[in-house]
Amino acid sequence: MTDVARAERDQYFIACLAFNKALAVAGTAQSTA
């Protein structure tokens, strides 16, 4: 695997984590509202 491919995969992984965290935060905000 090239460094570019690895960097792109890492970016995608980080984006997925951030998206999941945002969903979790939104879910808890709705349940507490």
LOGU-589577 format. One record per atom (N, C-alpha, C): residue in three letters; atom name; x, y, z. Coordinates in pm, 1 decimal. Each point is the difference from the previous one (the first is absolute). Layout:
BEGIN
  resn  name        xx        yy        zz
   ALA    CA         X         Y         Z
...
***
This chain:
BEGIN
  resn  name        xx        yy        zz
   MET     N      85.4    -120.5       0.0
   MET    CA     -85.4     120.5       0.0
   MET     C      88.6     124.9       0.0
   THR     N     -34.2      95.1     -84.2
   THR    CA      79.6     122.5      -8.5
   THR     C     -34.5      94.1     114.3
   ASP     N      87.4      96.5      23.1
   ASP    CA     -25.4      97.2     106.9
   ASP     C    -126.3      79.7     -29.0
   VAL     N     -23.3      29.8    -127.8
   VAL    CA    -118.8      77.8     -36.3
   VAL     C    -126.0     -79.3      33.3
   ALA     N      -1.4    -126.4     -35.4
   ALA    CA    -117.0     -83.2      27.5
   ALA     C     -21.6     -11.9     150.3
   ARG     N     110.6     -12.9      73.3
   ARG    CA     -12.0     -11.6     145.4
   ARG     C     -56.0     128.6      59.8
   ALA     N      46.0     114.2     -49.9
   ALA    CA     -47.7     128.8      50.8
   ALA     C    -148.4      17.2     -31.1
   GLU     N     -40.6     -40.7    -120.3
   GLU    CA    -140.9      12.7     -36.9
   GLU     C     -85.9     -90.2      87.9
   ARG     N      49.3    -120.3      27.7
   ARG    CA     -75.6     -91.7      85.0
   ARG     C     -12.2      56.9     140.8
   ASP     N     108.9      57.4      50.2
   ASP    CA      -3.8      59.2     134.1
   ASP     C     -99.5     115.1       4.7
   GLN     N      -0.2      82.8    -105.4
   GLN    CA     -94.3     112.6      -3.6
   GLN     C    -143.3     -51.7       1.7
   TYR     N     -26.1    -105.6     -79.2
   TYR    CA    -133.6     -56.7      -6.9
   TYR     C     -40.7     -56.1     136.0
   PHE     N      93.9     -68.3      66.0
   PHE    CA     -27.5     -59.2     130.7
   PHE     C     -31.7     107.9     102.3
   ILE     N      78.9     108.0      -1.3
   ILE    CA     -22.1     110.4      94.0
   ILE     C    -134.7      66.5     -27.9
   ALA     N     -33.8      15.1    -128.4
   ALA    CA    -127.4      62.3     -35.7
   ALA     C    -116.0     -86.2      49.7
   CYS     N      14.0    -131.8     -12.3
   CYS    CA    -105.6     -89.9      47.4
   CYS     C     -15.4      10.5     151.1
   LEU     N     111.8       5.7      71.2
   LEU    CA      -6.2      12.0     145.6
   LEU     C     -68.2     130.3      39.3
   ALA     N      36.1     108.2     -67.7
   ALA    CA     -58.4     130.3      32.0
   ALA     C    -150.0      -1.1     -29.1
   PHE     N     -39.2     -63.9    -111.4
   PHE    CA    -140.7      -6.1     -36.7
   PHE     C     -78.9     -80.4     103.0
   ASN     N      55.7    -114.3      40.7
   ASN    CA     -67.7     -82.8     100.0
   ASN     C     -12.9      74.1     132.1
   LYS     N     104.1      74.6      37.2
   LYS    CA      -4.8      74.4     125.7
   LYS     C    -106.7     109.0      -8.8
   ALA     N      -9.2      66.4    -115.2
   ALA    CA    -100.4     104.9     -18.0
   ALA     C    -140.4     -60.1      10.2
   LEU     N     -18.3    -117.9     -58.6
   LEU    CA    -130.3     -66.0       8.3
   LEU     C     -32.9     -33.6     145.1
   ALA     N      97.9     -49.6      73.3
   ALA    CA     -22.7     -36.0     140.0
   ALA     C     -35.2     123.5      81.6
   VAL     N      71.2     109.2     -22.9
   VAL    CA     -27.5     124.0      73.0
   VAL     C    -140.2      50.7     -33.8
   ALA     N     -36.0      -6.0    -128.4
   ALA    CA    -132.6      45.4     -41.2
   ALA     C    -107.5     -89.3      62.2
   GLY     N      26.2    -129.1       6.9
   GLY    CA     -96.5     -93.1      57.6
   GLY     C     -23.0      27.5     147.5
   THR     N     107.0      24.0      74.2
   THR    CA     -15.5      27.2     143.0
   THR     C     -65.5     135.6      20.7
   ALA     N      27.4      94.6     -87.6
   ALA    CA     -60.6     132.4      12.5
   ALA     C    -151.2     -10.5     -21.5
   GLN     N     -41.3     -83.1     -95.8
   GLN    CA    -142.8     -15.9     -25.7
   GLN     C     -68.8     -70.6     116.7
   SER     N      66.0    -101.9      54.5
   SER    CA     -63.4     -77.2     107.5
   SER     C     -11.3      81.4     128.6
   THR     N      90.5      96.9      18.7
   THR    CA      -4.9      80.1     122.0
   THR     C     -85.6     124.5     -17.5
   ALA     N     -31.4      35.5    -124.5
   ALA    CA     -76.9     121.6     -25.3
   ALA     C    -145.5     -20.8      43.0
***
